[in-house]
């Protein structure tokens, strides 16, 4: 059985989701690198890293779930 027929979604939609995921991970990595290059101690960088991780992957989850 074809999984695209079962879910009712076209392969193009699947590639769109993969592209969004790749873009989100790229943006997340760029933000993390920028935070680490900004200097400061780990106590200053950790909250920023946690916040960007939660926001980026929260948005990615919302896109995948269709919320």
N, C-alpha and C positions, 0 to 999 in steps of 0.2 A: 504494500500500500504506500501511496505517496503521502508524505507528511503535510505537504502544502494543500492537498485536497481535504485532508481531515480537518485542518485548522481553518480552512477557508481563506488563507492569506497567500498572496502571490510571492514568488521568490524575490521580486524587486523590493517588497516590503521588508523582507529578511535582510537584504543588503543595506537598506536604509538604516535599520536598527544597528547593524554592525558598524556602519559609518559613524553614526551618532556615538556609539560606544568608543570607537577609536578616537574620535575628536574629544570626548570627555576625558579619557585617560591622558591624552596629550596635553590638554589644558591643565589637568591636575598635576602632571609631572612638571610642567612649566611653572606653575604656582609654587610647588614644593621647592624646586631649585631656586626660585627667586627668594623665597623665605630663608633658605639656608645661606644664600649669598648676602643677605641683609645684615648678617652679623648678630651679635647678642648671644646670650647664654641659652642653654637648652630650655631653661624655665621660661624664657621669652618666646622661643620658637615653637615649643610643643603645642600650646593652645592654638596657634595659627595653623599648624599642620593638621591638628585634629579638626578644626573648623572647616578648612578647605576640603578635607577628605569627606566629612559628613555632607557638606553642601553638594559637592560634585557628584558623589555617588548616590545621594538622595535624589537629585535631579535625574540622573541616569536611570535609577529604579523607577521613578515616576514615568519616564518616557517608555520604558520597557513594559510597565504594567498598564499604561494607557490612562493614567490618572490625570 
